Amino acid sequence: EAPATFLLLGRTPCAEAEAPWLAGIEDESALKQTLLARAGGKLSPRALRAEYEHVRAEREIRATLARFVECGARAHYYAADITNAREVARALADARTAHGPIRAFIHGAGVLADQLIADKTDEAFQRVWATKVDGARNVLGALGASDLRALVFFSSSTARFGRTGQVDYAMANEALNKIAEDEAHKRPACRVLALNWGPWEGGMVTPALSEVFQREGVGLIPLAAGARQLVAEMRGAAAVEVVLLGSPGAASAGGAPTPPLAPARARADAAPAAAGTESALPVAFETEVDLASCPFLASHVLDGHAVLPMAMMIEWLAHGALHAHPGLEFFGFDALRVFKGVLLEGKERELLRVHAGHAERLGGEHHVAVELRGTAADGRDVLHARAAIVLADALPSAKAHQTPVLDAPFPRDVEEIYRERLFHGPELRGLLGVEGCSGEGIAGVSRSAPAPRAWLARPLRSRWLADPLVLDVSFQLMIVWSQEHLAAGSLPCFAGNYRQYQRSFPRGDTRIVIEVTRSSEHSAFANIEYLDRAGALVARMMDYECVVDASLATAFRLNQLVR
C-alpha cells in the first residue's frame, strides 16, 4: 500500500528551512537576544515576544512534519487561517491538485480566552467561536460533497460539564457536536465523530493550567493514550458524540497527572486498569460461576478448562445495566472488549461482579458504563470485560443490509463441522446448517437457546435479553470462516457496536449473515446480521473482531474437562 498523505493547516507561515543564523539556539533568553540583535535592537518587548513565538511555532511545525516522515507517512503543511474561508478554499484546492482527493478531515483547531461573562468582550468571544465553528464550516464548505470516509471534530468536555470563564468555549464546542450530528445524517458512508475530550497533557493545557486541573482532581489525558483512543473511535461504529476524560490520581515521571484514559461512557477499547485496581462503578450484582450453577459451561471447554462464552458476558452486562434502570429496553452495546477470559482453571468456583454506572442520555438512547470483574488467586481485582450498554425507551426498526456473495453449497455438514472444526459441546451446538461461505463472508442458521433455567441454576430473568446461543453460533461461524480462508481458528475479543430491534430473538430459527470486512494473519473483522424466518432484521453487530491463531487447533481438540 502507498503511504498515507497528511495535510496540516495552520495560521503560521512556515519557511521550509530555518535561517542558518538561528541554528542551535534553543535557550529562550539567547534566542530573544539573537532576534533583537538581528533587528538592530529596534524591537519592542511585544514585537520581540511575537518574533520569538513565531520561531517556536515554525520549529514545532517542522518537527511535526519530520515525525510523520519517521512513521513512513507523507506530510505537507499549508499556511491558512481557518477562520478565513478564502484562504481555506485556496489551500484545499492546492492540496487536491497536488495530492488527490481528501478522504478524512480532523478538526482540532481551538483557542482560549477565559473570562467571566461580565468581563468578556465581543472580540474575545468571536475569536473563540470562529476558530471552532466558522473553521469547521469553512473546511466543510471547501470540501463540499466529497467522498469523505472520516470526519472528526475535536470538541471538549466543557460542552457537557461547563467551566468557569469558558462560556464561549462551551458554546463553540456544543455547536461542533451539533454540526457532527448533522453531518452524520448527510454522510451515511462516513465515520463522523465529535470527541468531547477532557484536558490533554500539552497543547492548550499550559503548565499553569495543568496545576489547576491537578488541584481540582481532574486527570489529564496522556498524548499516547489519547492518540490510541482517537484511532479506536475512528475504527468503531458507535454514537457520533463521545465524552472522554482522564482519570485522576496517576502521575507521570515529571509529576504531572498522566492517568490512563477513562471515558465518561465506558469505552472497551481503552486500556484496562492495572491489575488490582478496583472499579469506580458500583456493583449491580454478583454471581457465582461453576459447573453446578452453569452446567452449559461443560459444553464450552478450551484446552481442558471451562471458559465463559462472550455471549453470556453480554447477557450479564446487559442485565447489570437494566438492574438500576427498570422500564427501559435493552437496545444493544458499544465497544465490548474482553480483556481476560473467565476460566475455571485450578478452581471449582469463580465469583463474578457486574458493575454498572448511571445512564447518560443521548437522544432516545441511554448509555450505561458496565464492567465484568472477578478476583485473581492472589486476591487482586481482575477486569474481564468492559462495554457501554445501550438502553432505549422504545426499540426502533431497521432494514437488513445487502448480503455478501457466498459460494454454495458448503461442502461440510453440521456433524462434520462440530467434529472437526469446532470445540463446542452438546449445549452449544446450535448451528443447524451453513448456507454458503466465501472470502466475502459466511451465512448459516441457528436454533434458539432454551429458557434460561435450562442453562442456569439461578437465572437472573425468565427470558434472555438477547439470545446467547444465537450470538455464540455467529462466533462459531466466524471460526469456520477463518479455518476455511485463513487456515486457523479464531476467538472473539471485541465488538464495536450491537443493536437489537426486537425485544427477543425468535423462538424458531435465526438466519445469520456475516460480511467479513477485512482480515490478516492474526485477526479478522466482520459485520453480522441476525434475521428471522421472514427476513426481518432482529439485530446487527458491527465491527466484530476475532483473534486468529493457528495454535488454537490444539486447544480446540482439548475440549473435555481436565478433572
FENTA-V271337 format. One record per pair of residues at least 12 apart in sequence whose C-alpha atoms are under 7 Angstrom apart, sorted by the first residue. I is the first residue (numbers start at 1). J is the second residue. If there is no record, write none. Layout:
((I | J) (I | J))
//
This chain:
((3 | 72) (3 | 73) (3 | 74) (4 | 73) (4 | 74) (5 | 73) (5 | 74) (5 | 75) (6 | 74) (6 | 75) (6 | 76) (7 | 75) (7 | 76) (7 | 77) (8 | 76) (8 | 77) (8 | 78) (9 | 77) (9 | 78) (9 | 79) (9 | 80) (10 | 78) (10 | 79) (10 | 80) (10 | 81) (11 | 79) (11 | 80) (11 | 81) (12 | 79) (13 | 79) (14 | 58) (32 | 48) (32 | 52) (36 | 48) (78 | 91) (82 | 131) (82 | 135) (83 | 130) (83 | 131) (83 | 134) (83 | 135) (85 | 138) (88 | 138) (88 | 139) (89 | 142) (102 | 148) (103 | 147) (103 | 148) (103 | 149) (103 | 150) (104 | 148) (104 | 149) (104 | 150) (104 | 151) (105 | 150) (105 | 151) (105 | 152) (106 | 151) (106 | 152) (106 | 153) (107 | 136) (107 | 152) (107 | 153) (107 | 154) (108 | 153) (108 | 154) (109 | 131) (109 | 132) (110 | 128) (110 | 131) (110 | 132) (111 | 128) (111 | 131) (112 | 128) (113 | 128) (114 | 165) (114 | 166) (115 | 165) (115 | 166) (116 | 164) (116 | 165) (117 | 165) (125 | 168) (128 | 168) (128 | 169) (129 | 168) (129 | 169) (129 | 172) (132 | 172) (132 | 173) (133 | 172) (133 | 175) (133 | 176) (148 | 190) (149 | 189) (149 | 190) (149 | 191) (150 | 190) (150 | 191) (150 | 192) (151 | 190) (151 | 191) (151 | 192) (151 | 193) (152 | 192) (152 | 193) (152 | 194) (153 | 176) (153 | 193) (153 | 194) (153 | 195) (154 | 194) (154 | 195) (154 | 196) (155 | 173) (155 | 176) (155 | 177) (155 | 194) (155 | 195) (155 | 196) (155 | 197) (156 | 173) (156 | 196) (156 | 197) (156 | 198) (157 | 196) (157 | 197) (157 | 198) (157 | 243) (158 | 170) (159 | 171) (159 | 173) (159 | 174) (177 | 194) (177 | 241) (180 | 192) (180 | 193) (180 | 194) (181 | 240) (191 | 234) (192 | 240) (193 | 240) (193 | 241) (194 | 240) (194 | 241) (194 | 242) (195 | 241) (195 | 242) (195 | 243) (196 | 242) (196 | 243) (196 | 244) (197 | 243) (197 | 244) (197 | 245) (198 | 244) (198 | 245) (198 | 246) (199 | 220) (199 | 221) (200 | 220) (200 | 221) (200 | 222) (200 | 223) (201 | 220) (201 | 221) (201 | 222) (201 | 223) (214 | 257) (217 | 248) (218 | 248) (219 | 246) (219 | 247) (219 | 248) (219 | 249) (219 | 257) (219 | 258) (219 | 259) (220 | 246) (220 | 257) (220 | 258) (220 | 259) (221 | 245) (221 | 246) (221 | 258) (221 | 259) (221 | 260) (221 | 261) (222 | 258) (222 | 259) (225 | 260) (225 | 261) (229 | 270) (232 | 269) (236 | 496) (236 | 543) (237 | 496) (237 | 497) (237 | 542) (238 | 334) (238 | 496) (238 | 497) (243 | 263) (243 | 264) (243 | 265) (244 | 262) (244 | 263) (244 | 264) (245 | 261) (245 | 262) (245 | 263) (245 | 264) (246 | 259) (246 | 260) (246 | 261) (246 | 262) (247 | 259) (247 | 260) (247 | 261) (247 | 262) (265 | 367) (265 | 368) (265 | 369) (265 | 388) (266 | 369) (266 | 370) (266 | 386) (266 | 387) (266 | 388) (267 | 335) (267 | 387) (267 | 388) (268 | 335) (268 | 336) (268 | 337) (268 | 386) (268 | 387) (269 | 335) (269 | 337) (275 | 380) (275 | 381) (275 | 382) (276 | 380) (276 | 381) (276 | 382) (277 | 381) (278 | 381) (281 | 355) (281 | 356) (281 | 357) (282 | 355) (282 | 356) (282 | 357) (283 | 353) (283 | 354) (283 | 355) (283 | 356) (284 | 320) (284 | 323) (284 | 354) (284 | 355) (284 | 356) (285 | 320) (285 | 353) (285 | 354) (286 | 351) (286 | 352) (286 | 353) (286 | 354) (287 | 351) (287 | 352) (287 | 353) (288 | 349) (288 | 350) (288 | 351) (288 | 352) (289 | 349) (289 | 350) (289 | 351) (290 | 348) (290 | 349) (290 | 350) (293 | 456) (293 | 457) (293 | 458) (294 | 455) (294 | 456) (294 | 457) (295 | 455) (295 | 456) (296 | 427) (296 | 455) (299 | 424) (299 | 425) (299 | 426) (299 | 427) (299 | 428) (300 | 424) (300 | 425) (301 | 559) (301 | 560) (301 | 561) (302 | 555) (302 | 556) (302 | 558) (302 | 559) (303 | 555) (303 | 556) (303 | 558) (303 | 559) (304 | 558) (304 | 559) (304 | 560) (304 | 561) (304 | 562) (305 | 343) (305 | 344) (305 | 345) (305 | 561) (305 | 562) (306 | 343) (306 | 344) (306 | 561) (307 | 341) (307 | 342) (307 | 343) (307 | 344) (308 | 342) (308 | 343) (311 | 468) (311 | 471) (311 | 472) (312 | 468) (315 | 465) (315 | 466) (317 | 354) (317 | 370) (317 | 372) (318 | 330) (318 | 389) (320 | 354) (320 | 355) (320 | 356) (321 | 356) (321 | 368) (321 | 370) (321 | 389) (328 | 391) (328 | 392) (328 | 393) (329 | 391) (329 | 392) (329 | 393) (329 | 394) (330 | 390) (330 | 391) (330 | 392) (330 | 465) (331 | 390) (331 | 391) (331 | 392) (331 | 395) (331 | 499) (331 | 500) (332 | 389) (332 | 390) (332 | 391) (332 | 498) (332 | 499) (332 | 500) (333 | 387) (333 | 388) (333 | 389) (333 | 390) (333 | 497) (333 | 498) (333 | 499) (334 | 387) (334 | 388) (334 | 389) (334 | 496) (334 | 497) (334 | 498) (335 | 387) (335 | 388) (335 | 495) (335 | 496) (335 | 497) (336 | 386) (336 | 387) (336 | 494) (336 | 495) (336 | 496) (337 | 385) (337 | 386) (337 | 387) (337 | 493) (337 | 494) (337 | 495) (338 | 384) (338 | 385) (338 | 386) (338 | 493) (338 | 494) (339 | 383) (339 | 384) (339 | 385) (340 | 383) (340 | 384) (341 | 384) (342 | 384) (351 | 374) (352 | 372) (352 | 373) (352 | 374) (353 | 372) (353 | 373) (353 | 374) (354 | 371) (354 | 372) (354 | 373) (355 | 370) (355 | 371) (355 | 372) (356 | 368) (356 | 369) (356 | 370) (356 | 371) (357 | 369) (357 | 370) (364 | 392) (364 | 393) (365 | 390) (365 | 391) (365 | 392) (366 | 390) (366 | 391) (366 | 392) (367 | 388) (367 | 389) (367 | 390) (367 | 391) (368 | 388) (368 | 389) (368 | 390) (369 | 387) (369 | 388) (369 | 389) (370 | 386) (370 | 387) (370 | 388) (370 | 389) (371 | 385) (371 | 386) (371 | 387) (372 | 384) (372 | 385) (372 | 386) (395 | 501) (395 | 502) (396 | 501) (397 | 501) (398 | 501) (398 | 537) (399 | 537) (400 | 537) (403 | 513) (404 | 440) (404 | 441) (404 | 515) (405 | 440) (406 | 436) (406 | 437) (406 | 438) (406 | 441) (406 | 442) (407 | 436) (407 | 437) (407 | 438) (408 | 435) (408 | 436) (409 | 435) (409 | 436) (410 | 434) (410 | 435) (410 | 436) (410 | 437) (413 | 433) (414 | 431) (414 | 432) (414 | 433) (421 | 480) (422 | 556) (423 | 556) (423 | 557) (423 | 559) (428 | 469) (430 | 446) (430 | 447) (430 | 469) (430 | 473) (431 | 445) (431 | 446) (431 | 447) (431 | 473) (432 | 445) (432 | 446) (432 | 447) (433 | 445) (439 | 485) (440 | 515) (440 | 516) (441 | 514) (441 | 515) (441 | 516) (442 | 477) (442 | 481) (442 | 513) (442 | 514) (442 | 515) (443 | 512) (443 | 513) (443 | 514) (444 | 511) (444 | 512) (444 | 513) (445 | 509) (445 | 510) (445 | 511) (445 | 512) (446 | 470) (446 | 473) (446 | 509) (446 | 510) (446 | 511) (447 | 470) (447 | 508) (447 | 509) (447 | 510) (448 | 467) (448 | 469) (448 | 470) (448 | 507) (448 | 508) (448 | 509) (449 | 467) (449 | 468) (449 | 469) (449 | 470) (451 | 463) (452 | 464) (465 | 504) (466 | 504) (466 | 505) (467 | 505) (474 | 512) (475 | 492) (486 | 521) (488 | 548) (488 | 549) (488 | 550) (489 | 548) (489 | 549) (489 | 550) (489 | 552) (489 | 553) (490 | 546) (490 | 547) (490 | 548) (490 | 549) (491 | 546) (491 | 547) (491 | 548) (492 | 545) (492 | 546) (492 | 547) (493 | 545) (493 | 546) (493 | 547) (494 | 544) (494 | 545) (494 | 546) (495 | 542) (495 | 543) (495 | 544) (495 | 545) (496 | 542) (496 | 543) (496 | 544) (497 | 541) (497 | 542) (497 | 543) (498 | 540) (498 | 541) (498 | 542) (499 | 539) (499 | 540) (499 | 541) (500 | 538) (500 | 539) (500 | 540) (501 | 538) (501 | 539) (502 | 538) (505 | 538) (506 | 532) (509 | 533) (510 | 530) (510 | 531) (510 | 532) (510 | 533) (511 | 530) (511 | 531) (511 | 532) (512 | 529) (512 | 530) (512 | 531) (513 | 528) (513 | 529) (513 | 530) (514 | 526) (514 | 527) (514 | 528) (514 | 529) (515 | 527) (515 | 528) (521 | 548) (522 | 547) (522 | 548) (522 | 549) (523 | 546) (523 | 547) (523 | 548) (524 | 545) (524 | 546) (524 | 547) (524 | 548) (525 | 543) (525 | 544) (525 | 545) (525 | 546) (526 | 542) (526 | 543) (526 | 544) (526 | 545) (527 | 541) (527 | 542) (527 | 543) (527 | 544) (528 | 540) (528 | 541) (528 | 542) (529 | 541))
//
